[in-house]
Amino acid sequence: MPRYFCQNNPDQLELEVQVLDARPGAVLLGQSPFFPGGGGQLADRGVIEWSSGVLPVERIEPDPRGLWHVLTEPVIVQGSVLAKVDPEFRHLMCELHTMAHVLNSIVYRDFGGALLTGAQLAADGTFRVDFDMPGVYPDWLRALDAPLNDVIRQDLPIRTFDMPWIEAEAEAGLFRSKSVSPPQQEDGSVRIVEITGLDRQACGGTHLTSTGQARPVRILKVDNKGKQNRRIRVGFVS
């Protein structure tokens, strides 16, 4: 699949670009600052501005040519547009996704390489992750907010880089999901997110540039979802 503009330009939240195609209430852009969603992360929020108005983006639909931006009204948009991402919502998703990686890394390290079975970030400032963890008591998982907040205090740098897919497959721990893996890029590479000194794994989402940019968190709930699946829900400290 092609690389998203936001993966190479995470700080550029506005982009003026020509419309490639249009239908009532939607525009196709070959380049867009919007993250379309995926891997449990919600799509960016924002607006499309053009000569005749401005409308919120309701959802994003990937297309081989780019991204369809579905608008809240059935208008026809042509020519040049300004795509603008909501910076507060983008930051929230980066914050949640980063802390989901931190939790994933701690669980993988401390619970015998437990694999991820699901994840979902929420607009209310919480996230949940599911792990294949038979024989693990909920109280052990409720205590994880201490190491999570310790990683925040350490303010560890975060970076992304590309690695050949074949090399990534051969390195233990880069693919953490039990059932899915991040998409392979057109050049045969995969995007890696590294939290310096703690973790690195394949991921296509958006993240903070250091763990210290996240707010303190707490474990909200731990559930048993079947014989082996453990669900951990996390939120920010009020």
URRA-V578764 format. One record per pair of residues at least 6 apart in sequence whose ideal C-beta (glycine too) atoms are under 7 Angstrom apart, sorted by the first residue. I is the first residue (numbers start at 1). J is the second residue. If there is no record, write none. Layout:
I;J / I;J
//
This chain:
1;183 / 1;185 / 1;186 / 2;186 / 3;185 / 4;35 / 5;31 / 5;32 / 5;33 / 6;33 / 6;34 / 6;35 / 6;206 / 7;191 / 7;204 / 10;206 / 12;33 / 13;33 / 13;84 / 13;85 / 13;87 / 13;90 / 14;33 / 14;82 / 14;83 / 14;84 / 15;31 / 15;32 / 15;33 / 15;83 / 16;80 / 16;82 / 17;29 / 17;30 / 17;31 / 17;81 / 17;83 / 18;80 / 19;27 / 19;28 / 19;29 / 19;77 / 19;78 / 19;79 / 19;81 / 20;28 / 20;29 / 20;30 / 20;65 / 20;66 / 21;28 / 22;28 / 22;76 / 22;77 / 22;78 / 24;74 / 24;76 / 25;70 / 25;71 / 25;73 / 25;74 / 25;75 / 26;68 / 26;69 / 26;70 / 26;71 / 27;48 / 27;69 / 27;77 / 27;81 / 28;63 / 28;65 / 28;66 / 28;68 / 29;66 / 29;67 / 29;69 / 29;83 / 30;65 / 30;66 / 31;66 / 32;66 / 32;67 / 32;69 / 32;83 / 33;83 / 33;85 / 34;43 / 34;44 / 34;46 / 34;57 / 34;60 / 34;67 / 34;69 / 34;83 / 34;85 / 35;43 / 35;44 / 35;206 / 36;43 / 36;60 / 36;62 / 36;67 / 37;43 / 37;60 / 38;204 / 39;182 / 39;203 / 39;204 / 39;205 / 40;119 / 40;120 / 40;121 / 41;93 / 41;97 / 41;121 / 41;205 / 42;93 / 42;121 / 42;123 / 43;59 / 43;60 / 44;85 / 44;86 / 44;89 / 44;90 / 45;57 / 45;86 / 45;89 / 46;57 / 46;83 / 46;84 / 46;85 / 46;86 / 47;54 / 47;55 / 47;56 / 47;57 / 47;84 / 48;55 / 48;57 / 48;69 / 48;71 / 48;77 / 48;81 / 48;83 / 49;81 / 49;82 / 49;84 / 50;77 / 50;79 / 50;81 / 51;79 / 55;71 / 55;72 / 55;73 / 55;75 / 56;72 / 57;69 / 57;70 / 57;71 / 58;70 / 58;71 / 58;72 / 59;70 / 60;67 / 60;68 / 60;69 / 61;68 / 61;70 / 69;83 / 90;206 / 92;125 / 93;121 / 93;206 / 94;206 / 94;207 / 94;208 / 95;208 / 95;214 / 95;215 / 96;121 / 96;127 / 97;121 / 97;205 / 97;206 / 97;207 / 98;158 / 98;207 / 98;208 / 98;211 / 98;214 / 99;148 / 99;214 / 99;217 / 99;234 / 100;119 / 100;121 / 100;127 / 100;129 / 101;193 / 101;195 / 101;199 / 101;201 / 102;148 / 102;151 / 102;195 / 102;211 / 103;129 / 103;144 / 103;148 / 103;232 / 103;234 / 104;116 / 104;129 / 104;176 / 105;195 / 105;198 / 105;199 / 106;144 / 106;147 / 106;148 / 107;114 / 107;131 / 108;114 / 108;173 / 108;176 / 111;133 / 111;136 / 114;131 / 114;132 / 114;133 / 115;131 / 115;132 / 115;176 / 115;177 / 115;178 / 116;129 / 116;130 / 116;131 / 116;176 / 116;177 / 116;178 / 117;130 / 117;131 / 117;132 / 117;178 / 117;179 / 117;229 / 118;130 / 119;129 / 120;127 / 120;128 / 121;127 / 125;235 / 125;236 / 126;220 / 126;233 / 126;234 / 126;235 / 127;234 / 128;231 / 128;232 / 128;233 / 129;232 / 130;225 / 130;229 / 130;230 / 130;231 / 131;230 / 132;178 / 132;228 / 132;229 / 133;228 / 133;230 / 134;227 / 134;228 / 136;230 / 138;222 / 141;219 / 141;222 / 141;230 / 141;232 / 142;219 / 142;222 / 144;219 / 145;217 / 145;218 / 145;219 / 148;217 / 149;216 / 149;217 / 151;198 / 151;211 / 152;211 / 152;212 / 152;214 / 152;216 / 154;211 / 155;210 / 155;211 / 155;212 / 156;195 / 156;196 / 156;197 / 156;198 / 156;210 / 156;211 / 157;196 / 157;210 / 158;193 / 158;194 / 158;195 / 158;207 / 158;208 / 158;209 / 158;210 / 158;211 / 159;194 / 160;191 / 160;192 / 160;193 / 161;192 / 162;189 / 162;191 / 163;189 / 163;190 / 163;192 / 164;188 / 164;189 / 165;184 / 165;188 / 165;189 / 165;190 / 168;174 / 168;190 / 168;192 / 168;202 / 169;175 / 173;201 / 174;192 / 174;200 / 174;201 / 174;202 / 175;181 / 175;202 / 176;201 / 181;202 / 182;190 / 182;191 / 182;202 / 182;203 / 182;204 / 183;204 / 184;190 / 190;202 / 191;202 / 191;203 / 191;204 / 192;200 / 192;202 / 193;200 / 193;201 / 193;203 / 193;207 / 194;200 / 195;211 / 208;214 / 215;236 / 215;237 / 216;236 / 216;237 / 217;234 / 217;235 / 217;236 / 217;237 / 218;235 / 218;237 / 219;232 / 219;234 / 220;233 / 220;234 / 220;235 / 221;233 / 222;230 / 222;232 / 223;231 / 224;230 / 225;231
//
